[in-house]
């Protein structure tokens, strides 16, 4: 009986190295498929996103926010400011739009 126990202890199931390589390859393939799926859904969202025009009306005046943004971006470029993280604050009562970006801050007349 002791021989049977000894055999049971020495018997191991050893996986060949190729099985491990197949597992890594399948994990890599799954990762690539996931990345492709995310990219496809992102592109779909971009295609479906609609552009809207925003107007601000205040005391019988109307301001087009797209035109205002374009004007601010041009001023940022002229002043060699980086428009990254651009934030615009419109204050019609002051007659100005203030903006802050990575390169500094300033304002434009409405």
C-alpha positions in Angstrom: 0.0 0.0 0.0 2.8 2.4 0.7 3.8 2.0 -3.0 0.5 3.3 -4.1 0.7 6.4 -2.0 4.2 7.1 -3.2 3.0 6.8 -6.8 0.2 9.2 -6.1 2.6 11.8 -4.6 5.1 11.6 -7.5 2.5 11.8 -10.2 2.0 15.4 -11.4 0.3 16.9 -14.3 2.8 19.1 -16.1 1.5 21.4 -18.8 3.6 21.8 -21.8 5.1 25.3 -22.5 3.1 25.6 -25.7 -0.2 25.7 -23.7 1.1 28.7 -21.6 2.1 30.4 -24.8 -1.4 29.8 -26.2 -2.9 31.3 -23.1 -0.8 34.4 -23.5 -1.6 34.7 -27.2 -5.3 34.4 -26.5 -5.2 37.0 -23.7 -3.3 39.3 -26.1 -5.9 38.7 -28.8 -8.7 39.4 -26.4 -7.0 42.6 -25.3 -6.7 43.7 -29.0 -10.4 42.9 -29.7 -11.4 45.0 -26.6 -9.3 47.9 -27.8 -10.9 47.7 -31.3 -14.4 47.6 -29.8 -13.7 50.7 -27.6 -12.3 52.6 -30.6 -15.3 51.6 -32.7 -17.7 52.8 -30.1 -15.8 56.1 -29.6 -15.9 56.7 -33.4 -19.6 56.0 -33.4 -20.2 58.5 -30.6 -18.2 61.1 -32.4 -20.3 60.6 -35.6 -23.5 60.8 -33.6 -22.5 63.9 -31.7 -24.3 66.9 -33.1 -23.0 70.4 -33.1 -25.2 73.1 -31.6 -25.1 76.8 -31.7 -25.3 78.6 -28.4 -26.6 82.2 -28.2 -26.7 84.4 -25.1 -29.4 87.0 -25.1 -29.2 89.7 -22.5 -30.8 93.2 -22.4 -31.9 93.2 -26.0 -28.6 92.0 -27.3 -27.5 88.6 -28.7 -24.1 87.0 -28.5 -23.1 84.0 -30.6 -20.9 81.8 -28.5 -19.2 80.1 -31.5 -18.1 83.5 -32.8 -16.9 84.6 -29.3 -14.9 81.4 -28.9 -13.3 81.9 -32.3 -12.4 85.4 -31.4 -10.8 84.3 -28.1 -8.8 81.5 -29.7 -7.5 84.0 -32.3 -6.4 86.3 -29.5 -4.8 83.5 -27.6 -2.8 82.6 -30.8 -1.8 86.3 -31.3 -0.6 86.6 -27.7 1.2 83.2 -27.9 -1.0 81.6 -25.2 -1.7 77.9 -25.0 -5.5 77.4 -25.4 -5.3 74.1 -23.6 -7.9 73.9 -20.8 -9.6 77.1 -22.1 -12.4 78.4 -19.9 -14.6 81.3 -20.9 -16.7 83.5 -18.5 -19.2 85.7 -20.3 -20.3 88.8 -18.3 -22.7 90.7 -20.5 -23.2 93.3 -17.7 -19.5 94.2 -18.1 -19.6 93.9 -21.9 -16.8 91.4 -21.8 -15.9 87.8 -22.0 -13.1 86.8 -19.7 -11.0 83.7 -20.4 -8.4 81.6 -18.7 -6.1 79.1 -20.3 -2.8 77.4 -19.7 -0.9 80.4 -21.0 -2.6 83.1 -18.9 -5.8 85.1 -18.8 -7.4 88.1 -20.5 -10.7 89.4 -21.9 -12.4 90.4 -25.1 -15.2 92.9 -25.7 -18.6 91.5 -26.5 
